[in-house]
């Protein structure tokens, strides 16, 4: 449960930083680029990854995640601009459907009545937690649905690929994410050099520092997410569901008390259902009872 909680906290911190970035006119692309440089340094410092053992590693998995990590960040920002933050939020949260389906189809997880009830409640909580009210001045551009679709598919596929990393026994997952962070940094840095060359942005120390702070939270999010999957290797759906609805729960509370956001009655019901879903999904897995 500790790893799930830590992953949730780091994920929420990443969301807060990205939300504040718009308010303080931070170059999100540059922050994303430098965030991976910090993640690389932290992985190297704490885990001393052994690159010599990746010869038989799932290279295609590494490449896919190295491309998806920064790409989905950028696509999500574009989706918010073109389709609005509400619709983008819906697409990201409903991506939980993909890893939950994969848990039973690809990873062979056993189903049960209690687990099925918990998963259904998780989806209800996600739908209820979304701010469905259309905000004033929120215009939706034609063709923006494609960005929403990519956000939905991208986050879902990332969850599945991360789970697959924990099932590779010949390469430590810390070495795997080190390689993935390098790939992501190289790709985004090339893109940053191009943006600088066309004078769309310029290197800035404050932007680099913000990116490094983002990198600390991003590193923790992915690290603890993978550790949670290792701790609950036989119940990937418990991790997928708990982390997603946990992020909603913590993020909503921060939105209320920090950003003074208002909740509808439906949102409040969603919070209660989320708590119930976490209890039903997670604790039976840990305590070893209620497997119906």
SETIMI-227387 format. One line per 8 residues: number of its first residue (from 1); their letters; for each residue x negated, y negated, z of N, C-alpha, C. Coordinates in steps of 0.05 Angstrom, whole numbers, plus 5000, padded with zeros to 4 digits. Layout:
% SETIMI-227387
NUM) A) X:Y:Z:X:Y:Z:X:Y:Z  ...
% end
This chain:
% SETIMI-227387
1) XXXXXXXX) 4983:5024:5000:5000:5000:5000:4983:4975:5000  4959:4977:5013:4941:4953:5015:4932:4944:4987  4924:4963:4970:4915:4956:4943:4938:4943:4926  4962:4954:4930:4985:4942:4916:4989:4914:4925  4988:4909:4951:4992:4882:4962:4971:4863:4952  4945:4872:4952:4923:4854:4944:4925:4848:4914  4934:4868:4898:4938:4863:4869:4960:4842:4865  4981:4845:4880:5004:4826:4878:4994:4798:4885
9) XXXXXXXX) 4979:4795:4906:4970:4768:4915:4952:4756:4893  4933:4771:4882:4915:4761:4862:4930:4753:4836  4950:4770:4829:4966:4764:4806:4982:4738:4809  4993:4734:4832:5008:4709:4838:4990:4685:4837  4965:4688:4848:4946:4666:4847:4939:4658:4818  4936:4678:4801:4931:4673:4772:4954:4657:4760  4978:4665:4766:5002:4651:4756:5003:4622:4766  4996:4618:4791:4997:4591:4803:4976:4573:4789
17) XXXXXXXX) 4952:4584:4785:4931:4569:4772:4939:4561:4743  4951:4580:4729:4960:4574:4702:4982:4553:4701  5000:4554:4721:5021:4535:4724:5010:4507:4730  4990:4506:4748:4978:4480:4755:4961:4469:4732  4952:4487:4715:4935:4479:4692:4949:4459:4674  4975:4464:4669:4990:4447:4651:4994:4420:4665  4999:4420:4691:5004:4395:4706:4979:4377:4706  4956:4389:4708:4931:4374:4710:4916:4373:4683
25) XXXXXXXX) 4929:4380:4661:4918:4377:4634:4892:4393:4631  4893:4418:4641:4870:4435:4638:4871:4449:4611  4848:4452:4598:4847:4467:4573:4848:4497:4580  4872:4508:4576:4877:4536:4584:4858:4555:4570  4854:4551:4544:4837:4570:4529:4809:4570:4540  4798:4546:4546:4771:4545:4557:4770:4558:4585  4791:4553:4601:4792:4565:4628:4793:4596:4626  4808:4606:4607:4810:4635:4602:4782:4646:4595
33) XXXXXXXX) 4768:4632:4577:4742:4641:4569:4723:4643:4592  4720:4622:4608:4701:4622:4630:4710:4641:4653  4735:4647:4654:4745:4665:4675:4733:4693:4671  4728:4701:4646:4717:4727:4641:4687:4727:4648  4673:4705:4645:4645:4704:4653:4642:4709:4683  4660:4697:4699:4660:4702:4728:4667:4730:4735  4686:4742:4720:4694:4769:4725:4671:4788:4720  4655:4782:4699:4631:4798:4692:4611:4797:4715
41) XXXXXXXX) 4605:4773:4725:4586:4770:4746:4595:4784:4772  4620:4782:4779:4630:4795:4803:4629:4825:4801  4636:4836:4778:4635:4865:4774:4606:4875:4776  4588:4860:4764:4559:4868:4765:4548:4866:4793  4555:4845:4808:4544:4840:4834:4554:4861:4854  4580:4867:4853:4592:4885:4874:4590:4914:4867  4589:4921:4841:4591:4950:4834:4568:4961:4818  4550:4943:4809:4526:4952:4793:4534:4973:4773
49) XXXXXXXX) 4551:4967:4753:4560:4986:4733:4537:4998:4718  4540:5024:4711:4519:5039:4696:4527:5041:4667  4516:5024:4651:4523:5023:4622:4513:5048:4607  4494:5062:4619:4482:5085:4605:4502:5108:4603  4523:5108:4619:4541:5131:4619:4567:5127:4603  4568:5106:4587:4592:5100:4572:4592:5113:4544  4572:5129:4538:4570:5141:4511:4595:5158:4505  4605:5172:4525:4628:5190:4520:4654:5177:4531
57) XXXXXXXX) 4653:5151:4534:4676:5137:4545:4697:5132:4523  4722:5126:4531:4743:5120:4511:4739:5092:4500  4722:5089:4481:4714:5063:4470:4738:5048:4459  4756:5063:4445:4779:5049:4433:4797:5037:4455  4798:5050:4477:4814:5039:4500:4801:5013:4509  4774:5012:4511:4760:4989:4520:4764:4966:4500  4761:4972:4475:4765:4951:4454:4793:4940:4455  4813:4958:4458:4840:4949:4458:4846:4930:4481
65) XXXXXXXX) 4836:4937:4505:4840:4920:4528:4824:4894:4526  4800:4896:4516:4783:4873:4512:4795:4852:4494  4810:4862:4474:4824:4844:4456:4851:4834:4468  4865:4853:4481:4892:4846:4491:4891:4826:4514  4871:4829:4532:4871:4812:4556:4872:4782:4548  4853:4772:4532:4854:4744:4525:4876:4737:4506  4882:4756:4488:4903:4751:4467:4930:4746:4480  4937:4762:4500:4963:4759:4512:4965:4733:4528
73) XXXXXXXX) 4942:4725:4541:4941:4699:4554:4949:4677:4535  4936:4677:4511:4941:4656:4491:4969:4658:4480  4978:4682:4473:5005:4686:4463:5026:4677:4483  5022:4683:4508:5041:4675:4529:5043:4644:4530  5020:4631:4528:5021:4601:4529:5036:4591:4505  5032:4603:4481:5047:4595:4457:5077:4600:4460  5083:4623:4472:5111:4631:4475:5126:4611:4494  5112:4602:4515:5124:4583:4533:5130:4557:4518
81) XXXXXXXX) 5112:4549:4500:5115:4524:4485:5137:4526:4465  5140:4549:4451:5159:4552:4429:5186:4563:4438  5186:4582:4457:5211:4594:4466:5221:4585:4493  5203:4572:4508:5210:4564:4535:5200:4583:4556  5196:4572:4580:5185:4588:4602:5205:4609:4612  5231:4603:4611:5251:4622:4620:5251:4648:4604  5252:4644:4577:5253:4668:4559:5226:4683:4560  5204:4669:4563:5178:4682:4565:5177:4698:4591
89) XXXXXXXX) 5188:4687:4612:5188:4701:4638:5204:4727:4636  5227:4725:4622:5243:4749:4618:5228:4771:4603  5214:4763:4581:5199:4782:4565:5177:4796:4581  5163:4779:4597:5140:4790:4613:5150:4810:4634  5171:4803:4648:5181:4820:4670:5194:4845:4659  5208:4844:4637:5221:4867:4626:5201:4887:4613  5176:4878:4610:5155:4896:4599:5151:4919:4618  5160:4918:4643:5158:4940:4661:5170:4965:4649
97) XXXXXXXX) 5189:4963:4631:5202:4986:4619:5182:5004:4605  5162:4992:4592:5142:5008:4577:5125:5026:4595  5112:5016:4616:5096:5034:4633:5113:5053:4649  5137:5046:4656:5155:5065:4670:5161:5088:4652  5168:5083:4627:5173:5104:4608:5148:5121:4603  5125:5108:4602:5100:5122:4598:5093:5140:4621  5100:5132:4646:5095:5148:4669:5107:5176:4667  5130:5177:4655:5144:5203:4653:5138:5218:4627
105) XXXXXXXX) 5134:5202:4605:5129:5215:4579:5100:5222:4575  5082:5203:4581:5053:5207:4576:5038:5219:4599  5045:5211:4624:5029:5219:4647:5042:5242:4662  5065:5252:4653:5077:5276:4664:5087:5273:4693  5095:5249:4701:5104:5246:4729:5131:5259:4732  5135:5272:4755:5160:5285:4761:5182:5265:4768  5206:5270:4759:5228:5252:4765:5243:5262:4789  5259:5245:4801:5275:5253:4824:5297:5233:4828
113) XXXXXXXX) 5318:5240:4843:5341:5223:4846:5333:5197:4860  5318:5199:4882:5310:5175:4897:5293:5157:4880  5274:5169:4866:5256:5153:4849:5272:5139:4827  5290:5153:4814:5306:5142:4793:5323:5118:4803  5335:5121:4827:5350:5100:4839:5333:5075:4844  5309:5080:4854:5290:5058:4859:5282:5043:4834  5278:5058:4812:5270:5045:4787:5293:5029:4776  5318:5040:4777:5341:5025:4768:5344:4999:4784
121) XXXXXXXX) 5340:5001:4810:5341:4977:4827:5320:4957:4820  5296:4967:4812:5274:4949:4804:5282:4933:4780  5295:4945:4760:5304:4931:4736:5326:4911:4743  5344:4918:4761:5365:4900:4770:5352:4876:4783  5332:4881:4800:5319:4859:4814:5305:4840:4795  5292:4851:4774:5278:4835:4754:5298:4817:4740  5320:4829:4731:5340:4813:4716:5353:4792:4733  5358:4799:4758:5371:4779:4776:5351:4756:4784
129) XXXXXXXX) 5325:4762:4784:5306:4742:4793:5300:4721:4771  5307:4727:4747:5301:4709:4725:5319:4684:4727  5307:4660:4724:5323:4635:4724:5338:4632:4697  5362:4644:4695:5376:4644:4670:5386:4617:4661  5389:4599:4680:5400:4572:4672:5381:4558:4653  5392:4548:4632:5376:4534:4612:5369:4506:4622  5343:4500:4623:5334:4474:4633:5339:4453:4612  5342:4428:4622:5347:4406:4604:5324:4401:4585
137) XXXXXXXX) 5330:4397:4560:5310:4391:4540:5294:4415:4531  5303:4439:4537:5288:4463:4530:5296:4471:4502  5281:4464:4482:5286:4470:4454:5272:4496:4446  5286:4512:4431:5274:4537:4422:5269:4535:4392  5243:4539:4384:5236:4537:4356:5244:4562:4341  5250:4559:4315:5257:4581:4298:5234:4601:4296  5241:4626:4298:5221:4647:4296:5205:4652:4321  5213:4639:4343:5198:4642:4368:5202:4670:4380
145) XXXXXXXX) 5222:4685:4371:5226:4712:4381:5202:4730:4378  5186:4725:4357:5163:4742:4352:5143:4740:4375  5140:4716:4387:5122:4712:4409:5133:4726:4434  5159:4725:4438:5171:4739:4461:5167:4769:4458  5170:4780:4434:5166:4808:4429:5137:4816:4435  5118:4800:4427:5090:4806:4431:5084:4805:4461  5095:4786:4476:5091:4785:4505:5102:4811:4518  5126:4819:4510:5139:4843:4521:5121:4867:4515
153) XXXXXXXX) 5113:4871:4490:5097:4895:4483:5069:4893:4495  5057:4869:4494:5030:4866:4504:5026:4873:4533  5042:4862:4550:5040:4867:4579:5046:4897:4585  5065:4908:4571:5071:4936:4575:5048:4954:4567  5037:4949:4544:5014:4966:4534:4990:4963:4552  4984:4939:4562:4962:4934:4580:4965:4952:4605  4989:4952:4616:4993:4969:4640:4988:4998:4635  4996:5008:4612:4992:5036:4605:4962:5042:4600
161) XXXXXXXX) 4948:5024:4586:4920:5028:4581:4903:5027:4607  4911:5010:4626:4897:5009:4651:4901:5035:4667  4925:5046:4666:4930:5071:4679:4912:5093:4667  4909:5093:4641:4893:5113:4628:4864:5112:4637  4854:5088:4643:4827:5085:4652:4822:5101:4678  4842:5101:4695:4838:5115:4721:4837:5145:4718  4845:5155:4695:4845:5184:4690:4820:5194:4676  4801:5175:4670:4776:5183:4658:4756:5188:4680
169) XXXXXXXX) 4748:5214:4683:4731:5222:4706:4702:5217:4702  4692:5217:4677:4663:5215:4672:4652:5187:4673  4670:5166:4673:4661:5138:4675:4676:5124:4697  4662:5113:4717:4675:5098:4739:4692:5075:4727  4715:5070:4739:4732:5049:4729:4719:5021:4731  4700:5018:4750:4686:4992:4753:4668:4987:4728  4656:5009:4718:4640:5006:4694:4658:5000:4670  4681:5013:4670:4700:5009:4648:4709:4980:4646
177) XXXXXXXX) 4717:4968:4669:4727:4941:4668:4704:4921:4663  4680:4929:4670:4657:4912:4664:4653:4909:4634  4655:4931:4620:4652:4931:4591:4676:4916:4579  4700:4920:4589:4723:4906:4579:4721:4875:4582  4711:4867:4606:4707:4838:4611:4686:4826:4591  4666:4842:4585:4645:4832:4566:4658:4828:4539  4673:4848:4530:4686:4846:4504:4704:4821:4503  4720:4818:4524:4739:4795:4525:4724:4769:4525
185) XXXXXXXX) 4702:4767:4540:4687:4742:4541:4674:4736:4514  4662:4756:4501:4649:4751:4475:4669:4741:4455  4692:4753:4454:4712:4745:4434:4723:4717:4440  4729:4711:4465:4739:4684:4472:4718:4663:4469  4693:4670:4474:4671:4650:4472:4666:4643:4443  4669:4662:4425:4667:4657:4397:4689:4637:4388  4713:4643:4398:4736:4625:4393:4731:4597:4404  4719:4596:4428:4714:4570:4440:4693:4554:4424
193) XXXXXXXX) 4672:4568:4415:4652:4554:4398:4665:4542:4373  4684:4557:4362:4698:4547:4338:4714:4523:4345  4729:4524:4367:4745:4501:4376:4728:4476:4381  4704:4481:4392:4686:4458:4397:4675:4447:4370  4669:4465:4351:4658:4457:4326:4678:4440:4309  4704:4445:4313:4724:4429:4298:4734:4406:4316  4721:4402:4338:4726:4379:4357:4755:4381:4368  4765:4405:4372:4791:4408:4385:4788:4408:4415
201) XXXXXXXX) 4764:4414:4425:4757:4413:4453:4728:4408:4456  4718:4406:4480:4690:4403:4486:4683:4415:4512  4658:4424:4515:4650:4436:4540:4652:4416:4563  4662:4425:4585:4667:4408:4608:4662:4424:4634  4645:4413:4652:4640:4427:4677:4665:4432:4694  4683:4412:4696:4708:4418:4711:4724:4441:4699  4724:4443:4673:4739:4465:4660:4725:4492:4666  4699:4491:4666:4684:4516:4672:4689:4525:4701
209) XXXXXXXX) 4689:4506:4720:4694:4513:4748:4722:4524:4752  4742:4511:4739:4769:4521:4740:4771:4549:4729  4757:4554:4707:4756:4581:4695:4744:4601:4714  4723:4594:4728:4710:4612:4747:4729:4619:4770  4744:4599:4780:4764:4604:4801:4785:4623:4791  4794:4619:4767:4814:4637:4755:4802:4665:4752  4776:4666:4746:4763:4692:4742:4762:4708:4768  4758:4695:4790:4758:4709:4816:4784:4722:4821
217) XXXXXXXX) 4806:4708:4817:4833:4719:4821:4839:4741:4801  4831:4736:4776:4837:4756:4755:4821:4782:4760  4796:4779:4769:4780:4802:4776:4793:4819:4798  4802:4805:4819:4815:4818:4841:4841:4832:4833  4856:4819:4815:4882:4830:4806:4877:4857:4792  4859:4857:4773:4855:4882:4757:4841:4903:4774  4822:4895:4791:4808:4915:4808:4827:4929:4827  4843:4914:4842:4861:4926:4861:4884:4941:4847
225) XXXXXXXX) 4891:4932:4823:4912:4947:4808:4902:4975:4801  4877:4976:4792:4865:5002:4785:4862:5019:4810  4853:5007:4832:4850:5022:4857:4877:5033:4867  4898:5018:4863:4925:5027:4870:4933:5051:4854  4926:5051:4829:4932:5074:4812:4916:5099:4820  4891:5094:4829:4875:5117:4838:4886:5128:4864  4895:5110:4882:4906:5119:4908:4932:5134:4904  4948:5126:4884:4974:5139:4878:4973:5152:4851
233) XXXXXXXX) 4953:5169:4846:4948:5180:4820:4972:5196:4809  4987:5208:4826:5010:5225:4817:5036:5209:4815  5036:5184:4822:5060:5168:4821:5055:5141:4808  5048:5141:4782:5043:5115:4769:5067:5096:4768  5091:5108:4768:5115:5091:4767:5117:5075:4793  5108:5086:4816:5109:5072:4841:5091:5047:4840  5068:5049:4827:5050:5026:4824:5061:5006:4805  5070:5016:4781:5081:4998:4761:5104:4981:4773
241) XXXXXXXX) 5123:4995:4786:5147:4982:4796:5140:4963:4820  5124:4974:4839:5119:4958:4863:5103:4933:4857  5084:4934:4839:5068:4911:4832:5085:4890:4818  5101:4899:4799:5118:4880:4783:5138:4866:4801  5153:4881:4816:5174:4868:4833:5162:4854:4856  5138:4863:4865:5124:4849:4886:5115:4822:4877  5105:4820:4853:5097:4794:4841:5121:4775:4840  5144:4786:4832:5168:4770:4831:5175:4759:4858
249) XXXXXXXX) 5174:4777:4878:5182:4770:4905:5164:4748:4917  5137:4753:4916:5118:4734:4927:5119:4708:4911  5120:4711:4884:5120:4687:4867:5145:4670:4872  5167:4683:4877:5192:4668:4883:5190:4653:4909  5179:4666:4929:5176:4653:4956:5157:4629:4954  5135:4632:4938:5117:4609:4935:5131:4587:4919  5147:4595:4899:5161:4575:4884:5180:4558:4902  5193:4572:4922:5211:4558:4940:5197:4539:4959
257) XXXXXXXX) 5176:4550:4972:5163:4535:4994:5141:4516:4984  5128:4523:4962:5105:4507:4953:5114:4487:4930  5128:4498:4910:5136:4482:4887:5165:4471:4890  5179:4477:4912:5205:4467:4918:5225:4474:4896  5223:4499:4885:5242:4507:4865:5268:4516:4877  5290:4513:4863:5316:4521:4872:5324:4549:4863  5338:4564:4880:5347:4590:4873:5377:4591:4871  5386:4606:4851:5415:4610:4848:5423:4634:4866
265) XXXXXXXX) 5449:4639:4869:5458:4662:4885:5448:4688:4873  5447:4689:4846:5438:4713:4832:5408:4718:4838  5392:4696:4839:5364:4699:4845:5360:4710:4874  5376:4700:4892:5374:4709:4920:5382:4739:4923  5402:4747:4908:5409:4775:4907:5386:4792:4896  5373:4781:4876:5350:4794:4864:5327:4799:4884  5322:4780:4901:5301:4783:4922:5308:4806:4941  5333:4807:4950:5341:4828:4968:5339:4856:4954
273) XXXXXXXX) 5347:4857:4929:5346:4882:4914:5317:4890:4910  5299:4871:4906:5271:4876:4902:5259:4889:4926  5265:4878:4950:5255:4890:4975:5265:4919:4978  5291:4923:4973:5302:4950:4975:5289:4969:4955  5283:4959:4930:5271:4976:4910:5243:4984:4918  5227:4965:4930:5200:4972:4939:5201:4994:4960  5219:4991:4979:5221:5011:5000:5228:5039:4988  5247:5039:4970:5256:5065:4958:5235:5077:4941
281) XXXXXXXX) 5221:5061:4924:5202:5071:4905:5176:5079:4919  5166:5061:4936:5139:5065:4946:5137:5083:4971  5153:5078:4991:5148:5092:5016:5154:5122:5016  5174:5131:5001:5177:5160:4998:5153:5174:4986  5139:5160:4967:5115:5171:4955:5093:5174:4976  5091:5155:4994:5069:5154:5013:5074:5173:5036  5099:5174:5046:5106:5190:5069:5112:5219:5063  5117:5225:5037:5120:5252:5029:5148:5264:5035
289) XXXX) 5168:5247:5036:5195:5258:5040:5215:5244:5020  5239:5253:5021:5260:5243:5003:5255:5248:4974  5240:5269:4968:5236:5277:4940:5259:5294:4931  5279:5282:4920:5304:5296:4913:5304:5302:4883
% end
